[in-house]
Amino acid sequence: MVDPHLENVVAFAPGTDLHAHPLYTSGRLILQQKSSCMSAYELCPPPGALVIDACAAPGNKTTHLASLMNNSGTIFAFDINPKRLNILKEACELAGATCVSTRLQNFLKANVTAHEYRNVTHLLVDPSCSGSGMVERLDHLTDSQEDRDGLGARLARLASFQQQAVLHALSFPSATDVVYSTCSIHAQENEEVVTAVLEQSSAWRLVRALPQWHRRGLDAFDCGDYCVRVLPEDGTGGFFLAHLRKVSPSSVSQSDIDVDNGCEEKKRPSVKTGKKRPHASSRSGSESKRMRTGTGVCAVYAGTSESDQRNDATSANGSAAVVVSEGKTTGDNTAVRSLSKKAGKGKQKPSPGFRRRMHKPVTG
């Protein structure tokens, strides 16, 4: 069944292993948690756009962006680690994401005035974080006081870097939309970073990201209702997301920003007209955006309800995403995305080592 929050996500039973499935081994399906699909889905750059993925490896969000862009335009994918960047290159080659141009470089050192970046409009900033939202890393909840003290110092260092990364993204001259995300549940890496960035960026405001999602940011922060939080009890990895948009000089308050439905509909001007946009579920069939054709995204994740656990095959472009009804119940809701009908055709099967590198836990 189609996921109620992300229109190109299809549910299958928890615990299903698709690593040996031909669609996966050919690069036409990409495994990813549902929550991690939200960043690219919310940014939703149009086909032909110039985009930056600031901390891109191992490449799951990068290939998701390529799919949303119909593999047209350019995605500049940055990573400072050569081994991780090689994993990203392998992933893009296997998936057929030819619009990705990799950069072995610290994103903070990228020259915003360089000719190749002067027309970049959309940026995804998913930097290194504590990874505290990942189920396998929730042992911090029972850490000793000494461990918690060490965590505090680490969070301070991470938050400083995260803030710098977002501010650098906002400084690109043609930037219009920046999505910031982490797989952390700590406010210090999430709402506090967004608050600090907004205090230093008068030309930027928050869009109310994924309004169809039930869990918002923390109420203690003014930015809270505009942000998205995901917790492990939501059936997928813990996650945080905020969407910043550049506004005209005449927009002077946060209330001037309308809600945004990510890829559910075409981007519209963000200045409020007095009425909120209807939810996707309340729009008529003619108003609701259909699944993309061509190289559209098709995602699959492990559902948790009986209604999710049915056999089905669906796709945005004719390359079926198989929905399996077998499997054990787990808390790990993995997602599978289809890059394109042709992607991966004739490619070599990924080695087991490549699969282990792509799907081992990574920060951010």
Beta strands, then each sheet from edge to edge (+ up, - down):
strand 1: 9-12
strand 2: 29-33
strand 3: 50-53
strand 4: 74-79
strand 5: 100-104
strand 6: 122-125
strand 7: 177-182
strand 8: 204-207
strand 9: 228-230
strand 10: 239-246
strand 11: 299-302
strand 12: 312-314
strand 13: 321-323
strand 14: 334-338
sheet 1: 1+ 11+ 14- 2+
sheet 2: 5+ 4+ 3+ 6+ 7+ 10- 8+
sheet 3: 5+ 4+ 3+ 6+ 7+ 10- 9+
sheet 4: 12+ 13-
end
